[in-house]
């Protein structure tokens, strides 16, 4: 629809009924308002024109009047935006968009568009759209004439070169990304923004250009934004390399390089173990070194002995030292040393070093490893057999010695008896014991051969000695000693038996066949006694002698002689047998005769016959229980004396012979006055409580009396406000309390004023007082009787707090009267924001914090509240709306702030971005609004600004765009002055004429439409359009809301 004919339409005449013109003019105006919209749909470019930036360019618009007919109007479009228009007729009218009015002119004969001072933003496709009065059938210019304008740029360097990762996050120049692993895909995008001419973008790693996708180039306002994506599979070659985005352009003198590096993780490339080339010797320090190259990050390394993991802490002599060094290419050389002392157990063992890092773990690859077989030379390991040999004198004895060693050849053989070297060169007594025959033969045993034999062998590496020894035993005559069972003294009262043993000290064999028994060196008996008629003394163990029912008559020194295959041995040393007996009856006394609670009493126990051995130890019983294990002296002090001390006490003397006869006494205990339950320091009672009591309990033996006092004054029994109940309590073994007096002071509330306590007058000190007894004086307990009540009279230090947004308010103190003292918390919006009586806000306030803050004072009896209001003041923001008030076009600026009272400042935004002050406007009895009445004769569009301020400060400005009034509207407003002077009848006639004229125009339009349809001709016709009609058409466009000064409907 590039080429359009005039159409008949009554649309788009929003205010035409208010304009009085002659009938032909009105008809032309209506016809022109029916002009259809121009559709600049995409089509082929007819020509391309290039021109240097800052120069002028002429864009032609070919018009063939012979083919198309007479030209009605011409419109120029830049892309989809109209920038100029020309209406042809008796007097040509040209209109240029405000944005181009200083650089663009429209010419005719020939028709063309001239653009001065070319800018890069001018580069676009321009459309010359023509409209003919009555297009001829031969016209082929229905799509207009399109020209591609290319602006030869002045060089524009890029505003920035930026690299983004796959997520769209920016990668800073020189930064490091990762960690990433080899074989992983690296994705990045390099973007060159706002440059001209089109740049060349490429990716490099060092000197190698990376294979990428083709770049994309977006052209906006004549400037290019070029993007090149990178999708690169990482490899070991990318280690310690920078990934560079290089930008080459005529707009920059040198290649721009933006780069980053990758923290690349790679597998280890090699592993090697070394340290022992041929063999090592037991006891030598072995250092095995494992080297791993090419890994990043460094590997984790493990040592194995065959299949067993070796750890540094498994023993004190094994040590593993591992270190990692970073190379220039970013990989790590990890070196681990396994240090240990070689033993024979490591001989022919395989030592293996195994390493892996996170790359191998993630890819589930096996660790890499290297192994080494160790040969250890060690001295002989020796074993002898048999473990024991028993022989008689003059017998041949063979001592065996076996071994294994590396090397197996021996350099020396030695035998030891009891760790003393045996002279195997004495061939008269020994045979063997050399490298050819390791075993040792004793040709004829003697007593001196008795001992433990060991074998020591040597090779080129060292010497080994057998861990165990051969025990060689040779028989000889016994030597003995006396043993008694039981050992030590015997109690006469037990009438027990004592067994004497003739114990062999040294003999071979050690079993005695005969024994002679002596008492005070006199032979008692030789056992066994087979010559007697009693058979029981023949087949017995002669080394045992039984003494029955031991008494005081068995005090002797006993000894014995032993006999074996070697003959009688020497007599043993004498050993004495002792007999003990118990002490005589005991006597018991104590001081003082009457004990006092919490004090002490001392008991004394004595005997006349101390027994044997003489007794100096005693046993004590308490209440028939005992004896007490920790008391063995003759005197016992019981401290402190308590209720459990009121019982019987017993004692007796004892020694190793037994215990004497027991003595018993009963102990009487008294208690001085003492509070079992005293009055608390403070007693609180709710002032409206229906009852109240005070209780005290006093321990007192013998019994004592209790009285009550208020503020030191005794409370009389006839005081009707009180009554007292007392009870004498029995002793309590569970608590250890003696007999006591319980006294309860009751407050008879019906006899108090108003049957309740006075919160001021009834606070007092109450005392419970006892009399004394024979072991203690009077005592008393005092309590402060406090009348309690719920919080009341709660107040805050500030009822209203003003604070500016972004600042911290001062503290607010809450006070309340209560007993006990109240606790406080602050509540805002149903949430507790602080505890304590002080509201302290340490954060900057915002407008959402505005509101009522409640102080909640409370104790166990109730609560009370007080409120403070925090008003958060902030700068106002404004909004402008346009209304017609009292037939005047008015701008209304409304401020939204706290406080709501605001002052205003109006201004106009000029072309050079400065403001022209218009004053403060009118408030019209409104504290938050300002009214500004627009002028009626402005000819250009304007931007009106309004700024509001309150006591906090100035807020941001708000603005509104007001379209310019057309020249026709200005002219019409100027004319209103004279016709407003007409009489009312004249105005009515004028309005009627206008309505008739409009009806006539509508009828004519309908007739024309019918004729056009009937003839199937294009909807165009020839007419004359005066300049005033063009102005009216422009006025309708303004009414439609456009501000570009054109007359597009």
Long-range contacts (C-beta under 8 A, 24 or more apart in sequence): 1-36, 1-38, 1-39, 1-41, 1-142, 2-38, 2-39, 2-40, 2-41, 2-43, 2-127, 2-129, 2-130, 2-141, 2-142, 2-143, 2-144, 3-68, 3-129, 3-130, 3-131, 3-132, 3-135, 3-139, 3-141, 3-142, 3-143, 3-144, 4-35, 4-36, 4-38, 4-131, 5-131, 5-132, 5-133, 5-134, 5-135, 5-1018, 5-1019, 5-1020, 6-31, 6-32, 6-34, 6-35, 6-72, 6-131, 6-133, 6-1019, 6-1020, 6-1021, 6-1023, 7-34, 7-35, 7-36, 7-1019, 7-1020, 8-34, 8-1005, 8-1008, 8-1009, 8-1019, 9-33, 9-34, 9-1005, 10-34, 10-1002, 10-1005, 12-1036, 12-1040, 12-1049, 13-1036, 14-1036, 14-1039, 14-1040, 15-1035, 15-1036, 15-1039, 16-1032, 16-1036, 17-994, 17-998, 19-968, 19-972, 19-1032, 20-979, 20-990, 20-994, 21-1028, 21-1032, 23-997, 23-1000, 24-1024, 25-1026, 25-1028, 25-1029, 26-997, 26-998, 26-1001, 27-1001, 27-1004, 27-1023, 28-1023, 28-1024, 28-1025, 28-1026, 28-1029, 29-1029, 29-1032, 29-1033, 30-1001, 30-1005, 31-1023, 31-1025, 32-1025, 32-1029, 32-1030, 32-1033, 33-1033, 33-1036, 33-1049, 35-73, 35-131, 35-1033, 35-1049, 36-1049, 37-1048, 37-1049, 38-75, 38-77, 38-82, 38-129, 38-1048, 40-77, 40-80, 40-127, 40-129, 40-144, 41-143, 43-143, 43-144, 43-146, 44-146, 45-125, 45-146, 45-147, 45-148, 46-145, 46-146, 46-147, 47-146, 47-147, 47-148, 48-147, 48-148, 48-149, 48-150, 49-147, 49-148, 49-149, 49-150, 50-149, 50-150, 50-151, 50-152, 51-118, 51-149, 51-150, 51-151, 51-152, 52-118, 52-151, 52-152, 53-118, 53-119, 53-120, 53-151, 53-152, 53-153, 53-154, 54-117, 54-118, 54-119, 54-154, 55-118, 56-114, 56-115, 56-116, 56-117, 56-118, 57-114, 57-115, 57-118, 57-149, 58-112, 58-113, 58-114, 59-112, 59-113, 59-114, 59-115, 59-126, 59-128, 59-147, 59-149, 60-110, 60-111, 60-112, 60-128, 60-145, 60-147, 61-110, 61-111, 61-112, 61-113, 61-128, 61-130, 61-145, 62-110, 62-111, 62-145, 63-110, 63-111, 63-130, 63-141, 64-139, 64-141, 67-136, 67-138, 67-139, 67-140, 67-141, 68-130, 68-132, 68-135, 68-136, 68-138, 68-139, 68-141, 69-132, 69-133, 69-134, 69-135, 69-136, 69-139, 70-132, 70-133, 70-134, 70-1022, 71-111, 71-130, 71-131, 71-132, 71-133, 72-131, 72-132, 72-133, 73-130, 73-131, 74-106, 74-111, 74-128, 74-129, 74-130, 74-131, 75-128, 75-129, 75-131, 75-1048, 76-106, 76-113, 76-126, 76-127, 76-128, 76-129, 77-126, 77-127, 77-129, 78-122, 78-124, 78-126, 79-124, 79-125, 82-1044, 82-1046, 82-1048, 84-113, 85-1046, 85-1047, 85-1048, 86-111, 87-1025, 87-1030, 87-1047, 89-1024, 89-1025, 89-1026, 90-1024, 90-1026, 91-1027, 93-1027, 93-1030, 95-1034, 95-1045, 95-1046, 95-1047, 96-1045, 97-1044, 97-1045, 97-1046, 98-941, 98-1043, 98-1044, 98-1045, 115-149, 118-151, 119-151, 119-222, 120-151, 120-153, 120-154, 120-156, 120-196, 120-221, 120-222, 120-223, 121-221, 121-222, 122-149, 122-151, 122-222, 123-149, 123-150, 123-151, 123-222, 124-149, 125-149, 132-1020, 133-1020, 133-1021, 133-1022, 133-1023, 134-1018, 134-1020, 134-1021, 134-1022, 135-1018, 135-1020, 151-222, 153-196, 153-197, 153-222, 155-196, 155-197, 155-250, 155-251, 156-194, 156-195, 156-196, 156-223, 156-251, 157-195, 157-249, 157-251, 157-252, 158-192, 158-193, 158-194, 158-195, 158-199, 158-247, 158-249, 158-251, 158-252, 158-256, 159-193, 159-194, 159-195, 160-193, 160-194, 161-190, 161-191, 161-192, 161-193, 161-245, 161-247, 161-256, 161-258, 162-190, 162-191, 162-193, 162-258, 163-188, 163-189, 163-190, 163-191, 163-245, 163-258, 163-260, 164-188, 164-189, 164-191, 171-260, 172-260, 173-258, 173-259, 173-260, 174-259, 174-260, 175-260, 175-261, 176-260, 176-261, 176-262, 176-263, 177-260, 177-261, 177-262, 177-263, 178-262, 178-263, 178-264, 178-265, 179-263, 179-264, 179-265, 179-297, 180-234, 180-262, 180-263, 180-264, 180-265, 181-234, 181-264, 181-265, 181-266, 181-358, 181-359, 181-362, 182-234, 182-235, 182-236, 182-238, 182-264, 182-265, 182-266, 182-267, 182-359, 183-233, 183-234, 183-235, 184-233, 184-234, 185-231, 185-232, 185-233, 185-234, 186-230, 186-231, 186-232, 186-233, 186-234, 186-238, 186-243, 186-262, 187-229, 187-230, 187-231, 187-232, 188-229, 188-230, 188-243, 188-260, 189-227, 189-228, 189-229, 189-230, 190-227, 190-228, 190-230, 190-245, 190-247, 190-258, 191-225, 191-226, 191-227, 192-224, 192-225, 192-226, 192-227, 192-247, 192-249, 193-225, 194-223, 194-224, 194-225, 195-223, 195-224, 195-225, 195-226, 195-249, 195-251, 196-222, 196-223, 196-224, 196-251, 197-224, 197-249, 197-250, 197-251, 198-224, 198-226, 198-249, 199-224, 199-226, 199-247, 199-248, 199-249, 199-251, 200-247, 200-248, 200-249, 201-226, 201-227, 201-228, 201-245, 201-246, 201-247, 201-248, 202-228, 202-245, 202-246, 202-248, 203-228, 203-230, 203-232, 203-243, 203-244, 203-245, 203-246, 204-243, 204-244, 204-246, 205-232, 205-237, 205-238, 205-241, 205-242, 205-243, 205-244, 206-241, 206-242, 210-243, 234-262, 234-264, 236-264, 236-266, 236-294, 238-262, 238-264, 239-264, 239-266, 239-296, 239-329, 239-330, 239-331, 240-328, 240-329, 240-330, 264-296, 264-330, 265-296, 265-297, 265-357, 265-358, 265-359, 266-294, 266-295, 266-296, 266-331, 266-359, 267-294, 267-295, 267-357, 267-359, 267-360, 267-365, 268-292, 268-293, 268-294, 268-295, 268-299, 268-334, 268-355, 268-356, 268-357, 268-360, 268-368, 269-293, 269-294, 269-295, 270-294, 271-353, 271-355, 271-368, 271-369, 271-370, 272-370, 273-351, 273-352, 273-353, 273-370, 273-371, 273-372, 274-372, 275-338, 275-372, 276-372, 276-374, 276-375, 278-375, 279-374, 279-375, 279-376, 279-377, 280-342, 280-374, 280-375, 280-376, 280-377, 281-342, 281-376, 281-377, 281-378, 281-461, 282-342, 282-343, 282-344, 282-376, 282-377, 282-378, 282-379, 282-461, 282-462, 283-341, 283-342, 283-343, 283-462, 284-341, 284-342, 285-339, 285-340, 285-341, 285-342, 286-338, 286-339, 286-340, 286-341, 286-342, 286-346, 286-374, 287-337, 287-338, 287-339, 288-337, 288-338, 288-351, 288-353, 288-372, 289-335, 289-336, 289-337, 289-338, 290-335, 290-336, 290-337, 290-338, 290-353, 290-355, 290-370, 291-333, 291-334, 291-335, 292-333, 292-334, 292-335, 292-355, 292-368, 293-331, 293-333, 294-331, 295-331, 295-332, 295-334, 295-355, 295-357, 295-359, 296-330, 296-331, 296-332, 296-357, 297-332, 297-357, 297-358, 298-324, 298-332, 298-334, 298-357, 299-324, 299-332, 299-334, 299-355, 299-356, 299-357, 300-355, 300-356, 300-357, 301-334, 301-336, 301-353, 301-354, 301-355, 302-353, 302-354, 302-355, 302-367, 303-336, 303-338, 303-351, 303-352, 303-353, 303-354, 304-351, 304-352, 304-353, 304-354, 305-346, 305-349, 305-350, 305-351, 306-349, 306-350, 306-352, 310-338, 317-341, 342-374, 342-376, 343-376, 343-378, 344-376, 344-378, 344-381, 344-406, 346-374, 346-376, 347-374, 347-375, 347-376, 347-378, 347-406, 348-373, 348-374, 348-375, 349-373, 349-374, 350-374, 376-406, 377-406, 377-407, 377-460, 377-461, 378-405, 378-406, 378-461, 378-462, 379-405, 379-457, 379-458, 379-459, 379-461, 379-462, 379-463, 379-464, 380-404, 380-405, 380-410, 380-457, 380-458, 380-459, 380-463, 380-464, 381-405, 381-464, 382-455, 382-456, 382-457, 382-464, 382-465, 382-466, 382-467, 383-466, 383-467, 383-468, 384-453, 384-454, 384-455, 384-466, 384-468, 384-469, 384-470, 385-470, 386-470, 387-468, 387-469, 387-470, 387-471, 388-470, 388-471, 388-472, 388-473, 389-470, 389-471, 389-472, 389-473, 390-473, 390-475, 391-445, 391-472, 391-473, 391-474, 392-445, 392-474, 392-475, 393-444, 393-445, 393-446, 393-447, 393-474, 393-475, 394-444, 394-445, 394-446, 395-444, 395-445, 396-441, 396-442, 396-443, 396-444, 396-445, 397-441, 397-442, 397-445, 397-449, 397-472, 398-439, 398-440, 398-441, 399-439, 399-440, 399-441, 399-442, 399-453, 399-455, 399-470, 399-472, 400-439, 401-438, 401-439, 401-440, 401-455, 401-457, 401-466, 402-438, 403-438, 403-457, 403-464, 405-457, 405-459, 405-461, 405-464, 406-461, 407-459, 407-460, 407-461, 408-459, 409-459, 409-460, 410-435, 410-438, 410-457, 410-458, 410-459, 411-435, 411-458, 411-459, 411-460, 412-457, 412-458, 412-463, 413-438, 413-455, 413-456, 413-457, 413-458, 414-455, 414-456, 414-457, 415-440, 415-453, 415-454, 415-455, 415-456, 416-453, 416-454, 416-455, 416-456, 417-449, 417-451, 417-452, 417-453, 418-451, 418-452, 419-454, 422-453, 442-472, 445-472, 445-474, 446-474, 447-474, 447-476, 449-474, 450-474, 450-508, 473-508, 474-508, 475-507, 475-508, 475-509, 475-564, 475-565, 475-566, 476-506, 476-507, 476-508, 476-566, 477-507, 477-564, 477-566, 477-567, 477-568, 477-569, 478-504, 478-505, 478-506, 478-507, 478-510, 478-512, 478-562, 478-563, 478-564, 478-566, 478-569, 479-504, 479-505, 479-506, 479-507, 479-562, 479-569, 479-570, 480-504, 480-505, 480-507, 480-512, 480-560, 480-561, 480-562, 480-569, 480-572, 481-505, 481-572, 481-573, 482-558, 482-559, 482-560, 482-572, 482-573, 482-574, 482-575, 484-558, 484-575, 484-577, 488-578, 489-578, 489-579, 489-580, 489-656, 490-550, 490-554, 490-577, 490-578, 490-579, 490-580, 491-579, 491-580, 491-581, 491-656, 491-657, 491-658, 492-550, 492-551, 492-552, 492-579, 492-580, 492-581, 492-657, 493-581, 493-582, 493-657, 493-658, 494-550, 495-549, 495-550, 495-551, 496-549, 496-550, 497-546, 497-547, 497-548, 497-549, 497-550, 498-546, 498-547, 498-550, 498-554, 498-577, 499-544, 499-545, 499-546, 499-547, 500-544, 500-545, 500-546, 500-547, 500-558, 500-560, 501-543, 501-544, 502-542, 502-543, 502-544, 502-545, 502-560, 502-561, 502-562, 502-572, 503-543, 504-543, 504-562, 507-562, 507-564, 507-566, 507-569, 508-564, 508-566, 509-564, 509-565, 510-564, 511-564, 512-542, 512-543, 512-562, 512-563, 512-564, 513-542, 513-563, 513-564, 513-565, 514-542, 514-562, 514-563, 514-568, 515-542, 515-543, 515-545, 515-560, 515-561, 515-562, 515-563, 516-560, 516-561, 516-571, 517-545, 517-558, 517-559, 517-560, 518-558, 518-559, 518-560, 518-561, 518-571, 519-556, 519-557, 519-558, 520-556, 520-557, 520-574, 521-557, 521-559, 521-574, 547-577, 550-577, 550-579, 551-579, 552-579, 552-581, 554-579, 555-579, 580-611, 580-612, 580-613, 580-655, 580-656, 580-657, 580-658, 581-611, 581-612, 581-657, 581-658, 582-611, 582-654, 582-655, 582-657, 582-658, 582-659, 582-660, 583-607, 583-609, 583-610, 583-611, 583-615, 583-653, 583-654, 583-655, 583-657, 583-659, 583-660, 584-608, 584-609, 584-610, 584-611, 584-653, 584-660, 584-661, 585-660, 585-661, 585-663, 586-618, 586-651, 586-652, 586-653, 586-660, 586-661, 586-662, 586-663, 587-663, 588-649, 588-650, 588-651, 588-663, 588-664, 588-665, 589-665, 590-649, 590-665, 590-667, 593-668, 594-668, 594-669, 594-670, 595-638, 595-641, 595-645, 595-667, 595-668, 595-669, 595-670, 596-641, 596-669, 596-670, 596-671, 596-672, 596-775, 597-640, 597-641, 597-642, 597-643, 597-669, 597-670, 597-671, 597-672, 597-674, 597-699, 597-701, 597-738, 598-640, 598-641, 598-642, 599-639, 599-640, 599-641, 600-637, 600-638, 600-639, 600-640, 600-641, 601-637, 601-638, 601-639, 601-641, 601-645, 601-667, 602-635, 602-636, 602-637, 602-638, 603-635, 603-636, 603-637, 603-638, 603-649, 603-651, 603-665, 604-634, 604-635, 605-634, 605-635, 605-636, 605-651, 605-652, 605-653, 605-663, 606-634, 607-653, 607-660, 609-660, 610-653, 610-655, 611-653, 611-655, 611-657, 611-658, 611-660, 612-655, 612-657, 613-655, 613-656, 613-657, 614-655, 615-653, 615-654, 615-655, 615-660, 617-653, 617-654, 617-655, 618-651, 618-652, 618-653, 618-654, 619-651, 619-652, 619-653, 619-654, 619-659, 620-649, 620-650, 620-651, 621-649, 621-650, 621-651, 621-662, 622-647, 622-649, 622-650, 623-647, 623-648, 624-648, 624-650, 626-650, 641-669, 642-669, 642-736, 643-669, 643-731, 643-732, 643-733, 643-736, 643-737, 643-738, 644-733, 644-736, 645-669, 669-701, 669-738, 670-701, 670-702, 670-773, 670-774, 670-775, 671-699, 671-700, 671-701, 671-738, 671-739, 671-775, 671-776, 672-700, 672-772, 672-773, 672-775, 672-776, 672-777, 673-698, 673-699, 673-700, 673-704, 673-770, 673-771, 673-772, 673-773, 673-776, 673-777, 673-778, 673-779, 674-698, 674-699, 674-700, 674-776, 674-779, 675-699, 675-768, 675-779, 675-781, 676-735, 676-737, 676-740, 678-768, 678-781, 679-766, 679-767, 679-768, 679-781, 679-782, 679-783, 680-783, 681-783, 681-784, 682-783, 682-784, 682-786, 683-766, 683-783, 683-784, 683-785, 683-786, 684-786, 684-787, 684-788, 684-819, 684-820, 685-757, 685-785, 685-786, 685-787, 685-788, 686-788, 686-789, 686-861, 687-756, 687-757, 687-758, 687-759, 687-762, 687-787, 687-788, 687-789, 688-756, 688-757, 689-749, 689-756, 689-757, 690-749, 690-755, 691-746, 691-747, 691-749, 692-746, 692-747, 692-749, 692-757, 693-744, 693-745, 693-746, 693-747, 694-744, 694-745, 694-766, 694-768, 694-783, 694-785, 695-742, 695-743, 695-744, 695-745, 696-742, 696-743, 696-768, 696-781, 697-729, 697-740, 697-741, 697-742, 697-743, 698-740, 698-741, 698-743, 698-768, 698-770, 698-779, 699-737, 699-738, 699-739, 699-740, 700-738, 700-739, 700-740, 700-741, 700-770, 700-773, 700-776, 701-738, 701-739, 701-773, 702-773, 702-774, 703-728, 703-739, 703-741, 703-773, 704-741, 704-770, 704-771, 704-772, 704-773, 705-741, 705-770, 705-771, 706-741, 706-743, 706-768, 706-769, 706-770, 706-771, 707-769, 708-743, 708-745, 708-766, 708-767, 708-768, 708-769, 709-766, 709-767, 709-769, 709-780, 710-764, 710-765, 710-766, 710-767, 711-764, 711-765, 712-765, 712-767, 715-745, 720-748, 720-751, 721-747, 721-748, 721-751, 721-752, 722-746, 722-747, 722-748, 723-748, 741-770, 743-768, 757-787, 758-787, 759-787, 759-789, 759-819, 760-787, 762-787, 763-787, 786-819, 786-820, 787-819, 788-819, 788-820, 788-859, 788-861, 789-818, 789-819, 789-861, 790-818, 790-859, 790-861, 790-862, 790-863, 790-864, 791-816, 791-817, 791-818, 791-822, 791-857, 791-858, 791-859, 791-862, 791-863, 791-864, 792-816, 792-817, 792-818, 792-864, 793-817, 793-864, 794-855, 794-857, 794-864, 794-865, 794-866, 795-866, 796-855, 796-866, 796-867, 796-868, 798-868, 799-867, 799-868, 799-869, 800-868, 800-869, 800-870, 800-871, 801-868, 801-869, 801-870, 801-871, 802-871, 802-873, 803-845, 803-870, 803-871, 803-872, 803-873, 804-845, 804-872, 804-873, 804-874, 804-952, 805-844, 805-845, 805-846, 805-847, 805-872, 805-873, 805-874, 805-875, 805-952, 806-844, 806-845, 806-846, 807-844, 807-845, 808-841, 808-842, 808-843, 808-844, 808-845, 809-841, 809-845, 809-870, 811-838, 811-839, 811-840, 812-838, 812-839, 812-853, 812-855, 812-868, 813-837, 813-838, 813-839, 814-838, 814-839, 814-855, 814-857, 814-866, 816-857, 816-864, 816-866, 818-857, 818-859, 818-861, 818-864, 819-859, 820-859, 820-860, 821-859, 822-857, 822-858, 822-859, 822-863, 822-864, 823-857, 823-858, 823-859, 824-855, 824-856, 824-857, 824-858, 825-855, 825-856, 825-858, 826-853, 826-854, 826-855, 826-856, 827-853, 827-854, 827-856, 828-852, 828-853, 828-854, 839-868, 845-870, 845-872, 846-872, 847-872, 847-874, 847-898, 850-898, 871-898, 872-898, 873-897, 873-898, 873-899, 873-950, 873-951, 873-952, 874-898, 874-952, 875-949, 875-950, 875-952, 875-953, 875-954, 875-955, 876-902, 876-928, 876-948, 876-949, 876-950, 876-955, 877-948, 877-955, 877-956, 877-958, 878-904, 878-946, 878-947, 878-948, 878-955, 878-956, 878-957, 878-958, 879-958, 880-944, 880-946, 880-958, 880-959, 880-960, 881-960, 882-960, 882-962, 885-931, 888-933, 888-934, 889-933, 889-934, 889-936, 890-931, 890-932, 890-933, 890-934, 891-931, 891-932, 891-933, 891-934, 891-944, 891-946, 891-960, 891-962, 892-929, 892-930, 892-931, 893-921, 893-929, 893-930, 893-931, 893-932, 893-946, 893-948, 893-958, 894-928, 894-929, 895-928, 895-929, 895-930, 895-948, 895-950, 895-955, 896-928, 897-948, 897-950, 897-952, 897-955, 898-950, 898-952, 899-950, 899-951, 900-927, 900-928, 900-950, 901-927, 901-928, 901-950, 901-951, 902-927, 902-928, 902-948, 902-949, 902-950, 903-948, 903-949, 903-950, 904-930, 904-946, 904-947, 904-948, 904-949, 905-946, 905-947, 905-949, 906-930, 906-932, 906-944, 906-945, 906-946, 907-944, 907-945, 907-946, 907-947, 908-942, 908-943, 908-944, 908-945, 909-942, 909-943, 909-944, 909-945, 909-959, 915-945, 918-944, 921-946, 934-962, 936-965, 936-973, 937-965, 937-970, 937-973, 938-962, 938-964, 938-965, 939-964, 939-965, 939-967, 939-970, 940-964, 941-1043, 961-1043, 963-1038, 963-1041, 963-1042, 963-1043, 964-1038, 964-1043, 964-1045, 965-1038, 966-1031, 966-1034, 966-1035, 966-1038, 967-1031, 967-1034, 968-1028, 968-1031, 968-1032, 968-1034, 968-1035, 969-1035, 969-1038, 971-1031
